[in-house]
Amino acid sequence: MNLHWHRRDLRGPDNRALARAATDAVVPVFVLDPTVLEYASPIRVACMLEALESLRAWYRERGGDLVIARGEASAVIPRLADEYGADAVSWAEDYSGLAAERDRAVTAALEDRGLEPRPVRDALHHEPGSITPNKGDHYSVFSYFWKKWRDREKLDPVDAPDAAALADPSGGTGASTDATTDSIPSLADLGFADPEATPPTVTRAAARERLESFCSGPIYRYDETRDVPAADATSRLSVHHKWGTIGPREVYAATERALERAETEAQREDVTAFRRQLAFHEFYTHVLAFNPDLVVADFTAYENGIDWRNDPDELAAWKAGRTGYPIVDAGMRQLRTEGWVHNRVRMIVASFLTADLLVDWREGYDWYRQHLADHESANDAAGWQWAASTGPDAQPYFRVFNPMKQGREYDPDAEYVREYVPELADADPDEIHDWHDLSADRRAAVAPDYPAPIVDHAERRERAIAAFERARGSDS
C-alpha cells in the first residue's frame, strides 16, 4: 500500500508522483496544514477548495476517494501512513522556501518510522539544477536559459492510474486522526472570509476546456495580441498551473498539436512565443529554488540601500485604483474584481508603484499575494523585482514605464480602461490617454468622479532614476 500526498498537483492524469504511487494500491490524501494556510488568502483558498472538490469527484467516479486531513503535515502524513498500512509516501516536489522546509520535516518524520519518502519531480519540464551555466547553480539571464530549455526533449504526459489501483480508504480512517472522506471544509471552517473578487473556475474540466480553446485559435495570434489587455489573447492557464489542475506535459503536448496544425511560419512563431512564456515560468522557479529569499530580499544588491519613499497615502491610492492614471487604475481594479491581471498591465502597475511612487516592491508583492488567484512565489517575486530593477535579468532602473504611453499603445481605444474604470466609461479615448494633461475644468466635465493624477510622471521618473543612482553609488 502506498500513500500519495496531493499538494499543488490536484489532478489524476499527467501526475508522475501519483502514477509512481499507483504501482501498488494507493490512497490519495490532502492535508490542510495550518503553517501553510497562514500564508494563504481567501481567493486562493477558495480556488484550492474548488479544485479539491473536482479532484475528489474524479476519484469517486473511479471507485476511490480523497482523504482530507487537517494538521501539521509532518505529524499527519506519517500517522496516515501507519493507519493505512502504507510502506511509502509519494508527492510532487515544490520549490518555495516554505515548501522545502515542510518537506524536510515530513521526510525526517517518515524515515523515523521506517517509511519511504518518494518525492517526485513533476511540476516542471526541467527541474532546478538540470539547466545550468558553466559556473553556478542556475542562469540569471533568461535568454541563455531559454536556448537550452527550448532544445531539451520534453516528456510525454503520463496516464492516470487505473481504477483498480485506487484503494478504498473508507476503512482506514479512525479516531487516531482527524482525517475524513465525508466533506471538504468551507472557507469559514478554515477561518477565511469570502474573497473580494469572484474566483475563477478551478476544475480539471475548466483547465482542459481552456487549454483546448486557446490552442485551437488564440495561440496563432499570440505574439501579436498577447500585450493587448482588452483582447482575450492569453491562455488564462496560470491559476491551473498554480493548483495543478492541468499537467505541464499536457500543456506542452497541446502546443505540439498546435504546431502540427499551423498553416504558416508566422503561426508557428506564435506557438513558440507561447512556449517562451512557459520557459519563463520555469526560469523563475529555478531562480527561487536556489534563492529562497527571493520573496523578501533584493536579488541584486546595490552599494547603498534604495531610498524608498513608501508614502502611505500614495500606496493607498494605488491599492484602491485611484491614482488618476487610467490604465494603472484599471489594472488595480481588475485585480480586486477578478483576482487576475493581464500581464502587460501587471508590468505597468508595478513600474508605477516602484518608480513613480518609489514604494518598496515588497509592498506590491504582498498586495498581489493577497489578491491574486494565481499567486506563485517564484513568478510574482521575480516579476516584482524585475519591475523594481532588483531582480534576475531585471528592467534597467533608467527605463521607467510611461503609463500614458503604455495605455495609448496597448489600449488605444481605451476598451480595457472603460471596462474597469466606470467613471471613464463615456469618455473619449484621447481624453482618457491625455488625462494627465487635461485642465481641472475639463476633467470635471468629462468624469467628475475620477481623480486627477496624484503625481507628475515626468518629475517622478527623474526622482526615481536619481534614487537608483544614489543606490548604485554613482550619484553626482
TALIN-V164839 format. One record per backbone hydrogen bond with DSSP energy under -0.5 kcal/mol. CO is the residue of the C=O (numbers start at 1). NH is the residue of the N-H. E is the energy in kcal/mol with one decimal. If there is no record, write none. Layout:
# TALIN-V164839
co: <CO:CO>
nh: <NH:NH>
e: <E:E>
This chain:
# TALIN-V164839
co: <1:1:2:3:3:4:4:6:9:12:14:15:16:17:18:20:21:25:26:26:27:28:29:30:30:31:32:32:33:33:34:36:37:41:42:43:44:45:46:47:48:49:50:51:52:53:54:55:56:57:58:59:59:60:65:65:67:67:68:69:72:72:73:75:76:77:78:79:80:81:81:82:87:88:89:90:91:96:97:98:99:100:101:102:103:104:105:106:107:108:109:110:110:111:115:116:118:120:120:127:130:141:141:142:143:144:145:146:147:148:149:158:162:163:165:165:167:168:169:169:174:180:183:186:187:188:197:200:201:203:204:205:206:207:208:209:210:211:212:213:213:214:214:217:218:219:221:222:225:227:228:231:237:237:238:239:240:240:240:243:247:248:249:250:251:252:253:254:255:256:257:258:264:265:266:267:268:269:270:271:272:273:274:274:275:276:277:278:279:280:281:282:283:284:285:286:287:291:292:293:293:299:306:311:312:313:314:315:316:317:317:318:323:324:325:325:326:327:328:329:330:331:332:333:334:334:334:335:337:339:339:342:343:344:345:346:347:348:349:350:351:351:352:353:358:358:360:360:361:362:363:364:365:366:367:368:372:376:377:378:379:380:381:382:383:384:385:385:386:386:390:391:396:398:399:401:402:403:404:405:406:407:411:414:415:416:417:420:421:422:424:428:429:430:432:434:434:435:439:440:441:442:443:447:455:456:457:458:459:460:461:462:463:464:465:466:467:468:469:469:469:470:471>
nh: <87:88:27:5:90:6:29:31:11:15:16:19:20:21:22:23:24:2:28:167:4:67:6:32:69:33:34:71:36:37:38:39:40:45:46:47:48:49:50:51:52:53:54:55:56:57:58:59:60:61:62:62:64:63:28:67:30:69:180:32:75:76:77:79:80:81:82:83:84:85:86:85:116:3:118:5:120:100:101:102:103:104:105:106:107:108:109:110:111:112:113:113:115:114:117:89:91:93:122:130:132:144:145:146:147:148:149:150:151:152:152:14:165:166:26:167:169:171:172:173:177:68:185:190:192:191:199:202:203:207:208:209:210:211:212:213:214:215:216:216:218:217:219:220:221:222:225:226:228:229:231:233:240:241:242:243:244:245:246:10:251:252:253:254:255:256:257:258:259:260:261:262:268:269:270:271:272:273:274:275:276:277:277:278:279:280:281:282:283:284:285:286:287:288:289:290:291:294:295:296:297:301:308:315:316:317:318:319:320:321:322:321:454:326:328:329:330:331:332:333:334:335:336:337:338:339:340:339:198:373:374:346:347:348:349:350:351:352:353:354:355:356:357:359:309:310:363:364:365:366:367:368:369:370:371:372:375:380:381:382:383:384:385:386:387:388:390:391:389:395:300:394:399:400:401:403:406:407:408:409:410:411:414:418:419:420:421:422:424:425:427:432:433:434:435:437:438:438:443:444:445:446:447:450:457:460:461:462:463:464:465:466:467:468:469:470:471:472:473:474:475:473:304>
e: <-2.9:-0.8:-2.3:-0.5:-2.8:-0.9:-2.9:-0.6:-2.3:-0.6:-0.5:-2.6:-2.0:-2.0:-2.0:-1.3:-1.4:-3.0:-0.5:-2.2:-2.4:-2.4:-2.9:-0.5:-2.8:-1.3:-0.5:-1.9:-0.6:-2.7:-1.3:-1.8:-1.6:-2.6:-2.4:-2.0:-2.5:-2.6:-1.9:-2.4:-2.3:-2.2:-2.2:-2.4:-3.0:-2.2:-1.8:-2.2:-2.5:-2.1:-0.6:-1.1:-2.6:-1.6:-0.6:-0.5:-2.4:-0.5:-2.4:-3.5:-1.6:-2.8:-2.3:-1.3:-2.7:-2.3:-2.2:-2.3:-2.4:-0.6:-2.7:-0.7:-2.2:-2.4:-3.3:-3.0:-3.0:-2.6:-2.2:-2.2:-2.7:-2.0:-1.7:-2.2:-2.6:-2.3:-2.1:-2.5:-2.5:-2.0:-0.8:-0.8:-2.7:-1.4:-0.6:-2.5:-1.4:-2.5:-0.8:-2.4:-0.5:-0.5:-1.4:-3.3:-1.5:-1.2:-2.9:-2.9:-1.1:-1.1:-0.6:-2.5:-1.7:-1.5:-2.6:-0.7:-0.8:-0.6:-1.7:-1.1:-1.6:-3.4:-0.5:-1.4:-2.8:-1.4:-0.7:-0.6:-0.6:-2.1:-2.4:-2.5:-2.4:-2.4:-2.5:-2.4:-2.5:-2.4:-0.8:-0.6:-0.5:-1.1:-2.4:-2.0:-1.9:-0.9:-2.3:-2.4:-2.0:-0.8:-1.4:-1.8:-0.7:-2.3:-2.4:-1.7:-1.2:-1.2:-0.9:-2.2:-1.9:-2.1:-2.5:-2.0:-1.6:-1.8:-2.1:-1.9:-2.3:-2.0:-1.6:-1.1:-1.7:-2.2:-1.7:-1.9:-2.0:-2.1:-1.8:-2.2:-2.0:-1.0:-0.6:-1.5:-2.2:-1.9:-1.8:-1.5:-2.8:-2.4:-1.5:-2.5:-2.1:-2.5:-2.4:-1.4:-1.0:-2.3:-0.8:-2.1:-2.9:-0.6:-2.0:-2.4:-2.2:-2.1:-2.1:-2.5:-2.0:-0.7:-3.0:-1.0:-2.5:-0.6:-0.6:-2.5:-2.5:-1.8:-2.1:-2.0:-2.4:-2.1:-1.3:-1.4:-2.9:-0.7:-0.6:-1.7:-2.1:-3.0:-0.6:-2.3:-1.8:-1.7:-2.9:-1.9:-2.3:-2.3:-2.0:-2.5:-2.5:-0.9:-2.0:-2.5:-2.5:-1.4:-1.9:-0.9:-2.8:-2.3:-2.0:-2.6:-2.6:-1.6:-1.2:-3.0:-0.7:-2.5:-2.3:-2.2:-2.3:-2.6:-2.4:-2.1:-2.0:-1.9:-2.4:-1.7:-1.1:-1.5:-3.0:-1.1:-2.0:-1.0:-0.5:-0.8:-2.7:-2.1:-2.3:-2.5:-2.5:-2.0:-2.2:-2.4:-1.4:-1.6:-2.3:-0.5:-2.1:-1.7:-1.5:-2.0:-2.6:-1.5:-1.2:-2.0:-1.0:-0.7:-2.5:-2.2:-1.7:-2.5:-2.8:-1.8:-0.7:-2.6:-2.7:-1.7:-2.0:-2.5:-2.4:-2.1:-2.2:-2.2:-2.2:-2.2:-2.0:-2.1:-0.6:-2.4:-0.6:-1.0:-3.2>
